[in-house]
Amino acid sequence: MDIQGVVAEGFEPVRDAFVRNFEVLGDRGAAVAVYRDGRKVVDLWGGTRDADGTAPWTEDTAQIVRSATKGVAAAVPLLLHQRGLLDLDAPVGSYWPEFKAGGKEKILVRDLLAHRAGIPALDRGLTAVEAADGVSGPRAVAAQQPFWEPGTGHGYHAQTYSWLLSELVLRVTGRTLGSVLAEDIAEPLGLDFWIGLPESQADAGRVGRVAPVDPPESAGMLRTRPRRNVSEAYADPGSLTRRAFAAIDPLPDENAPAYRAAELPASNGIGTARALARFYGATIGVVEDGARIFTPATTGLAAREHSSGPDRVLVVNTRFGAGYMLHGPASPLLSPASFGHPGRGGSLAFADPEAGIGFGYVTNALAKSVTADPRAQALVRALRSAL
């Protein structure tokens, strides 16, 4: 495998693990990047731009990162809170009056970020067109009755997170979440990351095609069966698990231009591993040219536990901060101090304020993993060994 890029002295184990991901664990095209104390120390890429193609992955190849989008999207409401424009302890309905319907008048902004709102699914799934039109999704979640008493437990809002955050930001700022991200975070930081891919980037041919893949025989660890209750939850069409992931039904074509151009903060962010690592580096401190996103107080909000224990959707124990998944058995990150977000199928990005780390991994070979892909975990273990 021809691996391109650079690794600072001492971080060679990350390169070794990256190579092994291709040789043993089935990667087809991927990139990994690491920032430490604001300085880029790993920036690697290899394989093909398209999971089912032959064109090489290049330095600026970008990919859809599925739910790793959520961690980047969460920076927008936290930035608004940092600026005094959004109160995390205010009822969502104080910004979005229609949201009060169906017994949701006491749901707080903090509940949305920590997956405690009780609306991870919809009574009727939206079509891909409806999901992307900017109107149908917010209208549906505003009318939806909660599946449990809000604030009494948590469950992963796999798809509805898109419309909850996007409409809240729109009501507060008059701008879409994707535009706030682009203008207030991505452009100042020089990040190649978009929620709502601009036509100029689509025409540039930078974005590779993703595809589902089965693990190779050599990757026996990928064939480990999940626990029975987890398997049953995903198999049962009536379970909250299946309904949460089917809030868009049928599932959209993630390679379609219309889907890439839509703003779905839960699932369709597109970017590079370098952008993700730099983004997370800027959430915990200053990166290279003096840029940063969060104050220390806001970083503390992101990393502080807001939800913990049995997840009513994922059917495992999960932990969430304000918009970020936290380190735990279901989603191991670098250390208990880490916060970030995996993407179903492989991608992973996070920050670790104690180690000064910003990490990003993206892949076009989408496996069946949800929160702990073996390729991403191999890279995290290698990084841990290098520190």
ZIBEL-V564746 format. One record per residue. RES is the residue in one small letter. PSI is psi in radians with two decimals (NA if undefined). NEAR is the number of other C-alpha atoms within 8 Angstrom. Layout:
# ZIBEL-V564746
((RES PSI NEAR) (RES PSI NEAR))
This chain:
# ZIBEL-V564746
((m 2.24 7) (d 1.77 5) (i 2.27 9) (q 2.80 7) (g -2.87 9) (v 2.65 8) (v 2.23 11) (a 2.70 8) (e 2.31 5) (g -0.31 6) (f 0.30 12) (e -0.55 10) (p -0.51 11) (v -0.71 12) (r -0.76 10) (d -0.75 8) (a -0.63 11) (f -0.76 11) (v -0.77 10) (r -0.55 9) (n -0.64 12) (f -0.74 12) (e -0.53 9) (v -0.67 9) (l 0.10 14) (g 0.21 11) (d 2.53 13) (r -0.74 11) (g 2.32 15) (a 2.91 14) (a 2.64 13) (v 2.48 15) (a 2.60 16) (v 2.33 15) (y 2.43 16) (r 2.17 12) (d 0.73 11) (g 0.02 13) (r 2.35 8) (k 2.16 10) (v -0.27 12) (v 2.31 14) (d 1.62 13) (l 2.60 13) (w 2.78 14) (g 3.00 14) (g -2.68 14) (t 2.60 13) (r -0.70 16) (d 2.41 13) (a -0.48 13) (d 0.45 7) (g -2.91 7) (t -0.25 7) (a 2.41 7) (p 2.56 8) (w 2.25 13) (t 3.10 8) (e -0.59 6) (d 0.28 6) (t 2.33 11) (a 2.72 12) (q 2.74 14) (i 2.44 12) (v 0.23 15) (r -2.26 12) (s -0.14 14) (a -0.31 17) (t -0.64 17) (k -0.69 13) (g -0.66 14) (v -0.75 9) (a -0.66 12) (a -0.40 13) (a -0.44 9) (v -0.96 12) (p -0.57 11) (l -0.63 9) (l -0.68 11) (l -0.69 10) (h -0.76 11) (q -0.58 11) (r 0.00 7) (g 0.27 7) (l -0.25 8) (l 2.20 10) (d 2.03 8) (l -0.36 8) (d 0.18 7) (a 2.61 8) (p 2.44 11) (v -0.64 15) (g -0.32 13) (s -0.38 7) (y -0.47 9) (w 1.43 11) (p -0.65 8) (e -0.38 8) (f -0.31 12) (k -0.28 13) (a 2.65 11) (g 0.44 8) (g 0.47 8) (k 0.27 12) (e -0.36 10) (k -0.01 10) (i 2.25 13) (l 2.77 12) (v -0.70 12) (r -0.61 9) (d -0.69 12) (l -0.80 13) (l -0.54 12) (a 0.27 15) (h 0.67 14) (r 0.15 14) (a -0.34 14) (g 0.24 14) (i 1.07 12) (p -0.19 17) (a 3.02 14) (l 2.64 12) (d -0.53 5) (r 2.17 5) (g 2.59 10) (l 2.61 12) (t 2.90 9) (a -0.65 12) (v -0.79 7) (e -0.71 11) (a -0.53 11) (a -0.08 11) (d -0.11 9) (g -0.04 10) (v -0.84 7) (s -0.72 10) (g -0.95 14) (p -0.66 11) (r -0.70 8) (a -0.77 9) (v -0.51 13) (a -0.61 10) (a -0.32 10) (q 2.33 11) (q 2.47 9) (p 2.65 12) (f -0.20 7) (w 2.91 7) (e 2.05 8) (p 2.40 13) (g -0.19 10) (t -0.16 7) (g -3.14 12) (h 2.74 15) (g 2.42 12) (y 2.10 11) (h 1.36 12) (a -0.82 10) (q -0.68 15) (t -0.35 15) (y -0.60 12) (s -0.92 11) (w -0.50 14) (l -0.88 11) (l -0.74 13) (s -0.73 12) (e -0.66 11) (l -0.83 11) (v -0.70 14) (l -0.74 11) (r -0.61 9) (v -0.68 9) (t -0.35 7) (g 0.07 7) (r 2.71 8) (t 2.75 11) (l -0.70 15) (g -0.64 11) (s -0.65 8) (v -0.76 11) (l -0.81 13) (a -0.82 10) (e -0.59 9) (d -0.28 8) (i -1.03 11) (a -0.83 13) (e -0.84 9) (p -0.56 9) (l -0.15 9) (g 0.72 7) (l 2.28 12) (d 1.34 9) (f 2.35 11) (w 2.46 13) (i 1.72 16) (g 1.51 12) (l 2.13 11) (p 2.66 8) (e -0.61 7) (s -0.66 6) (q -0.63 10) (a -0.70 11) (d -0.36 6) (a -0.21 6) (g 0.43 7) (r -0.41 9) (v 2.14 12) (g 2.93 12) (r 2.35 11) (v 2.76 15) (a 2.56 9) (p 2.53 9) (v 2.64 7) (d 2.52 6) (p 2.55 11) (p 2.82 9) (e -0.54 5) (s -0.29 6) (a 1.03 11) (g -0.52 9) (m -0.45 6) (l -0.26 8) (r 0.12 7) (t 2.29 6) (r 2.41 4) (p 2.88 6) (r 2.64 6) (r -0.73 6) (n -0.56 7) (v -0.81 11) (s -0.76 9) (e -0.66 8) (a -0.73 12) (y -0.46 10) (a -0.40 7) (d 1.97 8) (p -0.41 7) (g -0.08 6) (s 2.71 9) (l -0.52 11) (t -0.97 12) (r -0.71 13) (r -0.61 12) (a -0.78 16) (f -0.26 10) (a 0.38 12) (a -0.39 13) (i 2.06 13) (d 2.13 10) (p 2.89 7) (l 2.45 7) (p 2.83 8) (d 1.88 6) (e -0.22 9) (n -0.08 8) (a 2.38 7) (p -0.67 7) (a -0.65 6) (y -0.75 13) (r -0.57 13) (a -0.31 11) (a 2.81 12) (e 1.76 12) (l 1.56 13) (p -0.17 17) (a -0.37 15) (s -0.26 13) (n 0.48 18) (g 2.52 16) (i 2.27 15) (g -3.04 13) (t 2.78 14) (a -0.65 14) (r -0.74 11) (a -0.72 13) (l -0.77 17) (a -0.73 17) (r -0.71 16) (f -0.90 12) (y -0.57 15) (g -0.62 20) (a -0.19 15) (t -0.29 12) (i -0.06 16) (g -2.84 13) (v 2.35 12) (v 2.45 13) (e -1.29 7) (d 0.28 5) (g 0.07 6) (a 2.59 10) (r 2.88 12) (i -0.96 10) (f 2.58 13) (t 2.86 9) (p -0.62 8) (a -0.70 7) (t -0.67 11) (t -0.71 11) (g -0.65 8) (l -0.77 9) (a -0.67 11) (a -0.21 13) (r 2.35 8) (e 2.20 10) (h -0.51 9) (s 2.45 13) (s 2.53 11) (g -2.75 8) (p 2.19 9) (d 2.12 14) (r -0.21 12) (v -0.89 11) (l -0.25 10) (v 0.52 11) (v 2.99 10) (n 2.23 11) (t 2.84 15) (r 2.38 13) (f 2.48 14) (g -2.69 17) (a 1.44 14) (g -0.06 12) (y 2.48 16) (m 2.43 13) (l 2.79 18) (h 2.36 14) (g 3.07 10) (p -0.60 7) (a -0.46 9) (s 1.35 12) (p 2.27 10) (l -2.64 13) (l -0.71 11) (s 3.00 8) (p -0.28 8) (a -0.19 11) (s 2.60 14) (f 2.53 15) (g -2.53 14) (h 2.32 15) (p 2.85 14) (g 2.31 14) (r 2.22 14) (g -0.29 12) (g -0.77 18) (s 2.67 16) (l 2.43 14) (a 2.49 16) (f 2.93 14) (a 2.63 16) (d 1.77 14) (p -0.53 9) (e -0.67 6) (a -0.14 7) (g 0.55 14) (i 2.38 14) (g 2.23 18) (f 2.44 18) (g 2.33 16) (y 2.25 14) (v 2.60 14) (t 2.66 15) (n -0.08 17) (a 1.71 15) (l 1.92 12) (a -3.06 12) (k 0.04 8) (s 2.66 9) (v -0.97 10) (t -0.15 10) (a 1.23 12) (d 2.34 12) (p -0.55 9) (r -0.81 11) (a -0.72 12) (q -0.60 11) (a -0.68 10) (l -0.68 11) (v -0.75 10) (r -0.73 9) (a -0.71 11) (l -0.76 11) (r -0.69 8) (s -0.40 7) (a -0.24 10) (l NA 4))
